[in-house]
Amino acid sequence: MKKSFTSVIIVAAGMVLAGVMVGLSGVPSNEALSFKEQTNSVPTVGFIYGEVRYTNSAGSTSITPSNNVTSFTFSDLSGFPPPYISYAVGLDANTLIQYPTNNYTNTVTFPVSTNHHYSLAVYIMNSPPTNGTHILTSLVQNTN
């Protein structure tokens, strides 16, 4: 089967469009992160058994919102059975404000500014998985 030059261009254009669409706001960016055991107490969070940290495409934990993004929704989608408890946290590195401020939940939505940097983590509060287990996280950049 011989490929035509036109079909190669169409496939390449489709791949570029798909890559652009993944970067659009409102489209979830899911990432399986490796759980790291570390039994300690985290200020404002409490006693934890370990954590995962969301990273950008370059591997950095410093996340910057895309243009026109007004909030992030960050979630733990791993779905481990009870008594597993996870706590999703967003931290504005510029102001050091942590979201959420007082409720332990596996999803957090918080306001963002395009000129700020954020750190996103899931802390495991109870019934931790074994070290290295993948925790599925989701980041959605919202424009409204």
N, C-alpha and C positions, 0 to 999 in steps of 0.2 A: 504494500500500500504506500503510495507516494504522497507526501505531504506537500500541499501547495504553500507558497509564500504568504498568501492571504490568510490561511488558517493559522499559521504561526503568529501573525500579527494579531489576530482575534484572540488567540489563547493568551498571548503576552498582555494585551490590553485588559483582558478579564482578570489576570493575576494582579495587575497593578490596581484595578478598581477594587478588587477584594481586599487588598492591603490597605487602601484608603478607607474603605468602609469599616474595617476593624478599628481604625483610629477615630471614627466619628463618635460624638457624644451619644449617650444612651445605649450604646452597644456594649454588652458585658465583655470584660477582658478577664477570662478565667485562667487561673494558674494553680497548678498542684505544687505545693511547697512542702519541703521536708521538715517534719516535726523535730524540734531540738529539746531534749529533756534538760531541765534546769530548775530544780526545786528551790524556790526562794520567794521573797515577797517583793512585789512591784508597787512603788508609791501610787496611791489612788486606785489601784486595782486590787491588791491584797495578795494572798498566798496563791502561787501558781505552780504547776507541775512542768510547764514548758511553754514554748511559743513557736509561731511561724511568722516570718516577716515578708510582706509583699515587696517584690522588686520590679523595677522597670525593665525595658528591653535591653538596657546596658548592664543589668545586674545590680544596680544601685538601689538602696532602700529609700532614696529621696525621690518622691513622686511630685511632678509639677502638672497642674491641670492644663488641658488644652484650652485654646481660645474659646470664649463665650460659655465656659462651664461654670455653673454657679454652685454645684454641690457634688459630693462623692457619695455613693452608696457602696459600702464595703461589707462583704459577708463571708461567713464560713459555711460552705455548702457540703461539707464532708458527710453529714448525716449519720454519725456514729450513734449507737443506741444509748439510752440512759444507763448509768448515771453520768455519762459524758456531758460536760458543760464547757462551752467556749464563750469567750468574751472578745468581740471585735472592737478594735480601738483605732481611732485616727488621731494623729498628733500634728498640729500646725507647728512646724519647726521655727517659724518666724516669731510667733507670739507665745509658744509653749502651752497653748490651750489644747486640752485633750477632750475628745468626743468619744462616746457619750460621757456625761459627767457623773451619773449616778446609777444607771440601770445596767444590769448584766445581761447582755443579749448577744446573739451571734451575728447580728446585722446592725450597722450604724450608718446613718445618713447625716451629713454635716456640711455647712457652708464652706466654700473654698474661694480663694482669690488666685488669679493667674500669675501673680508675682510672688506667691508664697510656695514653700516646699512642704510636703507632708510625708509622714511616716505612718505606715499601716501595719498593724500586727493583730494576730489572733492569739490570745492567751488561753491556755487550757487550765480550767479551774478544778476539774474533778474527772476521775477515770481516764487518765491520759493514755493515748496509744503508745506503742513502743517507739523508741528513738528511730528516726528515719522514715516513719510512716508518712505517706503523703496526705496532706490536708488540702482539700480543694477550696480555693478562695475565688471570689468574684469582685471585680471593681467596675462600677458603672459611673461614667461621668455624665451628670445631668445638666441640662441647659435651662431648666425652668424652676 
